[in-house]
Amino acid sequence: MIGRLHGKLLEKAPPQILIDVSGVGYEVDVPMSTFCNLPDIGNDVTLLTHFVVREDAMLLYGFATASERQTFRALIKISGIGPRIGLAILSGMSTGDLASAIEEGNLGMLTRIPGIGKKTAERLILELKGKLVLVSDGASTPSENGATRNDITSALVALGYSEREAQSAVKKLPADIGVSEGIRQALKTLAR
């Protein structure tokens, strides 16, 4: 029903953002890969969306790229994978890495994502093998070091890690790392 939003970014609180579209504020949940590439508050933003209507809620999920939205839609079709886990998967790895892991049957890579156990990873491989398009996502450009590290820490806390765990993982990252790659590497560190 709602396939795309274009408006002014009003709020950013991972994983949710608020977009003003002609005077109407839309709350949109986004994966961290999209969140990290959003413009500053007050700037225009365009997102592709997926609208979910449930008995108790109407939810809107936003994505920076068509491949993210396509992958999200494929994920939530799988029994036991809901929108929250779908966002966690897309926050934990790029669509290209996910497609590669599924095609290779790489359980270890999939189980590093918070909320994904061995059985769920096996189900992902079984149900999605040959269905995801292999694409390479562009890496984000490094931004100012302190802000980047704060963004990475906030993202990890939003994914369910404690502040202490998040800060410990961020300390181990290279100084010039971008937000998206920093989240990925921090998640790998936390999964060990």
Order of alpha helices (4+ residues) and beta strands (2+ residues): beta-beta-beta-alpha-beta-beta-alpha-alpha-alpha-alpha-alpha-alpha-alpha-alpha
